Amino acid sequence: MSNPNPISIFWFRRDLRLDDNAGFYRALKAEHPVLCLFIFDKNILDKLEDKDDARVTFIYQTIENLHEQLHKHGSSLLVIYDKAENAWKQVLTDYHVTSVYTNHDYEPYANKRDEAVIAMLEKNDTGFYSFKDQVIFEKDEVTKDDGLPYTVYTPYMRKWYAKLKPFYLKPYPNSKYFKNLYQTKHLALPSLKDMGFEKSSLKLPDTGYEHVISDYKERRDFPAVEGTSHIGLHLRFGTVSVRELARTAHRHHEKTWLNELIWREFFMMVLYHFPKTCEHAFRPDYDKIKWNNNEEEFEAWCEGRTGYPIVDAGMRELNATGFMHNRVRMIVASFLSKDLLIDWRWGENYFARKLLDYEMSSNVGNWQWAAGCGTDAAPYFRIFNPESQTKKFDPKLEYIKKWIPEYADFSKYPRPIVEHSFARERCLKAFKAALAK
């Protein structure tokens, strides 16, 4: 053991900030000096297809920033590139760790990883303490009166509001206790290249979001205007506090924006209670659907070549920026699962690869909503018509023309790969046949 002095470890995961951080606050107030740790987990990184993945660049830049902030307080950030269990073996060998603090993660892989790490820490007589941080309410905190989880959003939302009290949104005053950071030299970081990645050229969104909140309800559905916050990436990795976002919504009296945060927590709760939904339909009968799964049509959808301008504009925006407008996400998801009759999981996987703000619970939940097979799902017979959606939400074709410059010249723009009324009937037959079994 290179350092025999007893210390606590704070393990950063989806909470990459020093301020208003629940688990970090508890660590700093505990008995021993706190050394901060971040693990670039090979089990996660090795599955990423794109070596210029912008999310890795974002995390890396955030880690560099945390490293510098800690250095100003005489401490450092221990950063390890390895599988989580191997990283912890190294930490327990190099330091006398009495306790580990972190914040809850709710995804299936994270739960398995944590179980393995906890078992290792127990053998080392090291305590493990985890706290709620990335949501206002979690797990069983908002349930039906009989204690069962909600599977419909609206009653969940009502109970969420009924339970909310000011102290749930109170920030943690971490900075008061930075003097309890473990004092150590500036530890070296692995480079992106060391991990097999390169810096992404995509523009990453900043944390400025308040300017859209005051008229969010009126503008959020129109993709040609700047009406959404783009805060999802920061929320996903915890570079902003969900408590701060909720407080801001209250300050602006913007319930519609706060409701979007509640949708996020609803989907997290659903995934926690029903982890199989990341791979299977919430309603088992929908796993019987006979999908068409035409690979050429899927490729055309991915590349924005379907001949439906609003769909193609959305996919091109996603491929170019790592972002897609929320209204358009619903349209392209409906088109893939209903018009093309392609398994929603294909689309969910593509979004997982491309979306900067990808969050498993919300992505799976929204894809199942669009396909009609989820918890609080749109009925399967509700099928978005791309043309009527365009007339309603991009009437001047501003969004379409931005992402499809050849749209004005029909000789250059592809013909529709499927006729909507035919596709609608085909979808209804396929869904009815599956549900009749």
N, C-alpha and C positions, 0 to 999 in steps of 0.2 A: 504494500500500500504506500503510494508515493506521498500521501498526505494523511496523517493519522488524526488530525483535528476533526471532531464531529461537526457535520454540516447537514443542512436540509437541501434538497433539490427541488426547484420548481421546474416542471416539465411543460414547456410551451407546446401547444398543438394548434387548436383553432381559436387562439386567443392572443394574437401576436401584437400585444401592446403592454406597456408598463402601467398605465393608469386605468382606474376603474376595472380591475381584473380580480375576480372573486378569489380564485385559488391562490394567486400570487399574494394577495392581501393577507390571506390566512397564513401563508408560509412566512411572510415578513414579520408577522406578529408572534410567531412561534419561538421556540427556545434557542435554536441554533442559527448561525449565519446561513444565508441562502445563496446557493450557486444556481444560476439559470441554465437550463439545458434545452437544446432543440435537436431532434433527430430527423435527418433527411432519410426517410424510411425506404429502403430498397424494395420492399414488398409493394409499395405504392409506385415508386418512380419507374421500376422496371416494366410496369404494365403500360406506361404512357407511350403512345405510338410516335409522337412528334418530338424530336429532340430540341426543337425551339419552342416548346410548350410555354406559352406566355404566363401560365399560372406558376410554373417553376421559377421563371424570371421574377415575377411579383414576390413570391415567397422569399427568394434569395435577396432581393433588394430590401425587403422588410427586415430580414434577419441581419443584414449589414447595418441597418439603421438601429435596430435594438442593441446590437453589439456596441455601436458607438455611444448610445445613450447610457448603457451600463458602464462603459469605460469612464464616462464623466463622473461616475459615482465610485470609482476605484475598483470596480468589479469587471466581469467579462461574461461572455456567453459561450458556453461549451457547446460546440456544434459537431455532431458525429454523422457521418454518412455510412449507414449499415442497416441491416435488419434490426428491428427494435430490440429483440432479445439479445442479440450480439452486442448492441450498443450498451445495454444495461449491464451486461457482464463486464464490459470495459469500465464503466462508471463505478461499479461496486468494487472492482479491483483497485482502481486508482484513488478512491476517496472513502472516507469513513462516513457513510451515509446513514443517518439515523431515521430519516423520514423523507417521503416523497409527496409533494403536493402537485395537483394538476386540476384541470376542469373537465367535467363530463364530456364525452363524445358519445353519439348515439347510433352511429352507423354500424352495421353488422361486423365489418372487418375490425373496426376500432374496439368493439366489445371483445372479440376474440383475442386481439393483441393485448388488451389490458388484462384479461384473465391470465394470460401467460406471464406477463410482467409481474402481476401481483403475486402469483405463485412463487416466482423467483425471489421477490423481495421478502416474502414470508420466511423462506429458507434462510435468508440473511438477517432475520429479525429486524427488518426495516419496515416501518409503517407506511401505508399508502392512504392518502386522503384526497378525495376528489369532490369537486363542488360544481354547482349549477352556475353557468356564466353566459352561455351563448343564446339563452332564451329567458323570457320572463317567467314562464311556467313550463314545467317538463313532466314527462312520464305520467304519474298518477295525480298530479296536482289539480288538473281540471278534468273531472269525470262526471258521469251521470250520478244521480242520487243513489243508485245501487252500487256505485264503485266501478262499474264497467266503463271502458273507454268509449268516447264518442266516435261515431263513424260518419256523422253528418256535420258539416261545417257550422251552419247557422246556430244550432243550440250550443255547440262548443264555444262559438264566439260570444254568445250571451253570457254563458257561465264564466268565461275568461274576464269579461268586463265586470261582472258582479264580484269576482274575487279580487280584482285589482285594487290595491291600496297604495298610497304614496311611497311607503317604505320599500316596495318592490322595485321602484325606479331610482332609488337613492344610489349615487355613485360610491364606489369604494375609494377611500382616501389613501391610496397606495403610497404616494410621494412622502407622506409623513414618516414612513418607516424605511426609506431607502438606506438609512444608516445601518440597517441590519443585513445589507447585502454582503456576501462573502468577498473579502478583499483579495484580489488575485491579479496576476499580470494579464496582459492582453493576449488571450488565447487565439490561435490561428484558425481561420475558417477554411474548409475545403472549397475549391473553386467550382464554378459550374462545369468547367471542362473536366475536372476530376470526377464528376458525377455523370459524365457522358452527355451533358446538355450544352446548349449554346444560348446566348442572349436573344430573346425574341425581339422582333422589330415592331410588334403591335403596340399601339398607344394604350397605356394603362390608365384607367379612370382615377381621378383624385377623390378626396373625401368631401368635396363640396357638394352638398345635396339640398341645403335649405332653400335655395332659390326656386326650386320647383314645387315646394310643398303647398304654398298658399293657394295655388290654383290647380293643384294636382288632380282633383276630381274632374274638373272640366277638360283638362288637356291630356290626360294619361292614355287615352285610347287612340290618339292620332299619331301615327309613326313619323309623320313629316315634321312634327314640332318637337322641341326639347321639353317634353312633359313628364319624363320619368327620371328617377334619381341616379341610376347607374351605381347605386351603393352596394349592390349584391356581392360583388367581389370582396369588398372590405368586410361585409357582414359574414361572408363564408369563412374568411380566415381570421376574423376577429381583430382587424386593425381599427375597427370602431366598435363601441360598446352598444349592444342592443338596448340597454337602459337609456343611453344618450339619445338614440333614435326615437324611442318611445316618448321620452321627455319632450323632444323637439316637436313631435306630432301633437302632443297636448298643448304645447305653447302656441302652436299655430291653429289649434282647434281643427285639425285635419284628421277626421276619423277615417276617411277612405284610405289614407296612406297607412295609418295604424292598422287598419284591417288587413292590409297586405302582410304586415309583420305577424299578425295572428294566423293568417293562412299558413305562413311558414312554420309556426309552432304547431298548428294542427297537423300538418304533414309529418313533422318530426315525431309527434306523439303517435301517429298511425304507424310509422315505420318502426318505432320502438316496440309497440305492442304486436305488430304484424310484420316481422322482418322478412317473411317469405315474399312480401309484395314487391321487393326489389327485383324479383325474377318471375313472379307469378301474379296473375290477375287477382285482385282482392276478391272478386266474385268468381269462384272456381269454374262456373259454367263457361266463362269467357275464354278459358284456356282451351276450349273445344273448337274455337273458331278455325275454320279452314282458310288460312291466309293465302293470298295469291303469291306474295313474296317474289315478284319479278325483279331480278337483280339489275337489269338495265334500267328499269323505271326507278328503282331505288337510287341508282347512280345519278340519274337525271335530277331527282329530287335533291340529292346532296349537293349537286353542282349548280342548282338554280336553272335547270333547262326543261321545266315541265310544260312550258307554254301558258302557264297561269301567272301573270305578272306579279300579283301580290305575294304568291308563294315563292317565286324565283327571287324577288327583291329581298325577301326575308332571309333566304338561304345564302344569297350573295353577301348580305350584310354580316351574317354569322361568320362566313368563311373569311371575310376581309378584316373583321374587327374583333371577333370573339364575343360579340353581343348581338342580340336580336330583340327588337321591341316586343313587349309583353303581349299585346294584342295579336301581333303577327305570329308569335310562338303558337298561339291557339289555332290560328288559321293553318299554318304549315303542318301542325300535328294532326289536325282533323283531316287534312288533305292526304297525308301519308296513310293513316290508319283506315280512313273511310273511302276516299276516292280511289286510292291505289290498292287498298286492301292489303297493306303490308304491315306485318307484326309491329305493334307499338314499341317493342323492345329494340328493334333495329333503329328506330328514331331516337329512343332514349339513349342508346349507346353512342350514336353520332353526336348528340348534344353533349354527352359526357366528355367526349373527346374535344369538342370545339368551344363550349361555353366557358368564358372566364369565370362567371358566377355560378358554375355548376355546383349544385348541392343535391346529393342523392335523393333525400326525402322529397324535396319540392319538385325535382325533375320527374321522378317516378310518379308522384302524386298527380302532377299536371298532365303527364302523358296518359295515365290511366283515366283521368277525367275526360280528356279529349277522345279517347278510344271508347269511353262508355263503360269501362270494366272496373273502375275504381270504387272508392268508398262513397264519396259525395259526388257521384258522376253525373255528367250530362247524359240523358237517355240515349241509347245507341241510335235511335232514329232521328236524333237532332244532329244534322250534318251541315256543317258550314258551307255555304255557297261562296266560292272565292270572288265571284263578280259582285254579289250584293255586299259582301264585306268590303270590297274595294270602294264601292259607291258610298258606303256609310262612313268609312274611316280614312280613305285617301281620295276624296272626291275630285281633287285637282290633279291627281296622279303625281304629286310632288315626290313622294317617297319612291314610287315606282321608277320615275324618270332618273332619280338620283342613282339608283342601283342597277338600272337596266338602260344604259344609254342608247342601245340599239332598238328600244321599244318603238320609237317613231317610225322605223323602217320595217314593215312587216316581212319583207323579203329576208331580213337578217334574224328575225326573232322566230324561235321554234313554234310549230303548231302544237296545240294541246295534246299531251300524250294519252289523254283519256277524255271522253265526253262526260260532263258532270252528271247529267240526268241519268245516263246509262250507269255510271259508276255508283250513283246513289242507290239505284234499284238493285244492283249487284251486291252492294254492301248490306242492304236490308235483308236480302235473301240469305246471305252467308251468316249473318248474325241470328236471324230467326231459326235457321237450320241448326245452329250450334245450341241455342237455348232450348230447342224442342227435344234435344236428346235426353 
